[in-house]
Amino acid sequence: MSKKVHICLRIVEYTSIPLSLAMFLYVLSGYGMISPIPSLIGFTYPTSVKIHTLPLLRYVTSLLIALHGYAGIIVLVNRYLWRYKVVKDLVEVLGTIYALLIVMIATLSEVRLYP
């Protein structure tokens, strides 16, 4: 296994639990805004709205998605497409574009472009 694939595998491992927790918060707070059931564990409508619209959570989740997705693509490509150099390189480039788009969209959405 190359050093790049080993690093990407570690990134996938290290981002999986924080990403799962962030997605759990998003799903639970989303249901907390439309259903009374999550309020049984404290996710009332006002609490759910605060959590669901928290800018830091949005941005960190976007970065985790980009990191996890890119590293996962690199690991999978090197595991299953290692024989096909052109296809492997193409998928790696597409994975890089995917991750950059997520980071750019998240960053531009969170930065105030007006005074």
C-alpha positions as CSV (number, residue, x, y, z in Angstrom):
1,M,0.0,0.0,0.0
2,S,1.4,3.4,-1.0
3,K,2.0,6.2,1.5
4,K,-0.8,8.3,-0.1
5,V,-3.3,5.5,0.2
6,H,-2.3,4.8,3.8
7,I,-2.7,8.5,4.7
8,C,-6.1,8.6,3.0
9,L,-7.2,5.5,4.8
10,R,-6.3,7.2,8.1
11,I,-8.3,10.3,7.1
12,V,-11.3,8.1,6.4
13,E,-11.0,6.5,9.8
14,Y,-10.5,9.7,11.7
15,T,-13.3,11.6,10.0
16,S,-15.9,8.8,10.2
17,I,-17.0,9.3,13.8
18,P,-17.1,13.1,13.8
19,L,-19.0,13.0,10.5
20,S,-21.4,10.5,11.9
21,L,-22.0,12.7,15.0
22,A,-22.5,15.9,12.8
23,M,-25.0,14.1,10.6
24,F,-26.8,12.7,13.7
25,L,-27.2,16.2,15.0
26,Y,-28.5,17.4,11.6
27,V,-31.0,14.6,11.3
28,L,-32.2,14.8,14.9
29,S,-32.5,18.6,14.8
30,G,-34.3,18.4,11.5
31,Y,-36.8,16.0,12.9
32,G,-37.0,18.2,16.0
33,M,-38.3,21.0,13.9
34,I,-41.1,18.9,12.3
35,S,-42.0,16.2,14.9
36,P,-42.7,16.2,18.6
37,I,-40.8,12.9,19.2
38,P,-37.3,14.3,19.4
39,S,-38.5,16.8,22.1
40,L,-38.6,13.8,24.5
41,I,-34.8,13.9,24.6
42,G,-34.4,17.7,24.5
43,F,-34.6,18.5,20.9
44,T,-37.5,21.0,21.1
45,Y,-38.3,23.2,18.2
46,P,-36.3,26.2,19.4
47,T,-33.3,24.0,20.3
48,S,-33.5,22.2,17.0
49,V,-33.6,25.4,15.0
50,K,-30.5,26.7,16.8
51,I,-28.5,23.5,16.2
52,H,-29.7,23.0,12.6
53,T,-28.7,26.6,11.6
54,L,-25.4,26.8,13.5
55,P,-22.8,28.2,11.0
56,L,-19.9,26.4,12.6
57,L,-21.6,23.0,12.5
58,R,-22.5,23.6,8.8
59,Y,-18.9,24.5,7.9
60,V,-17.2,21.7,9.9
61,T,-19.7,19.2,8.5
62,S,-18.9,20.4,5.0
63,L,-15.2,20.1,5.6
64,L,-15.6,16.6,7.0
65,I,-17.7,15.6,4.0
66,A,-15.0,16.9,1.6
67,L,-12.2,15.2,3.5
68,H,-14.0,11.9,4.0
69,G,-15.3,11.8,0.5
70,Y,-11.9,12.6,-1.2
71,A,-9.9,10.2,1.0
72,G,-12.5,7.5,0.5
73,I,-12.4,7.9,-3.3
74,I,-8.6,7.6,-3.3
75,V,-8.7,4.5,-1.2
76,L,-11.4,2.8,-3.3
77,V,-9.8,3.8,-6.6
78,N,-6.4,2.4,-5.5
79,R,-8.1,-0.8,-4.2
80,Y,-10.3,-1.6,-7.3
81,L,-9.0,0.4,-10.2
82,W,-5.2,0.1,-9.7
83,R,-4.8,-1.8,-13.1
84,Y,-6.5,0.9,-15.1
85,K,-4.1,3.9,-14.9
86,V,-6.2,6.3,-17.1
87,V,-9.5,5.5,-15.3
88,K,-7.8,5.7,-11.9
89,D,-6.3,9.1,-12.7
90,L,-9.6,10.4,-14.0
91,V,-11.5,9.3,-11.0
92,E,-8.9,10.9,-8.7
93,V,-9.2,14.2,-10.5
94,L,-13.0,14.0,-10.3
95,G,-12.6,13.3,-6.6
96,T,-10.4,16.3,-6.2
97,I,-12.9,18.5,-8.0
98,Y,-15.7,17.2,-5.8
99,A,-13.8,18.0,-2.6
100,L,-12.8,21.4,-3.8
101,L,-16.4,22.3,-4.9
102,I,-17.7,21.3,-1.5
103,V,-15.1,23.4,0.3
104,M,-15.5,26.4,-2.0
105,I,-19.3,26.4,-1.8
106,A,-19.2,26.1,2.0
107,T,-16.6,28.8,2.4
108,L,-18.3,31.2,0.0
109,S,-21.6,30.6,1.7
110,E,-20.3,31.3,5.1
111,V,-18.2,34.4,4.3
112,R,-20.0,37.7,4.2
113,L,-19.6,39.2,0.8
114,Y,-21.3,42.5,1.8
115,P,-20.5,45.0,4.6
